[in-house]
Amino acid sequence: MAQRPSRGLGLAEPINLNKFRKARARAEKAQRAEENRIKFGRTKAEKARDKLQLERDKRHLDQSERDD
């Protein structure tokens, strides 16, 4: 039997789907971590400053209230 000449239409290289699944899971985990750093990543000083600011704003609002 004569072999047919290859025209580049042979079988593709086998791929490991687990690599792609794990890579996608790592990317999603990194994205979630980034979101959490933004959402929860405040220092104690920043939290205290924000709490003081809220208290000042509340006090100012209470003092500005009209007594009709």
C-alpha positions, 0 to 999 in steps of 0.5 A, a space after each residue: 500500500 502506498 502512503 498518502 502524503 500528509 497535507 497538515 490535516 492529521 490529528 491534533 495534539 492531545 491536550 490535558 483538560 485538567 490543566 485548563 480546568 485548574 488554570 481557570 479555577 486559579 484565575 477565578 480564585 485570583 479574581 475573587 481574592 482581588 475583589 475581597 482585598 478591595 472589599 475587606 482590605 482596610 487597615 484598623 486605622 482606616 476603619 477607626 477614621 471612618 467610624 470617627 467621621 460617621 460619628 461627627 457627621 451624625 453629631 452634626 446632623 443631630 445639632 442641625 435638626 430643627 425643633 418645630 
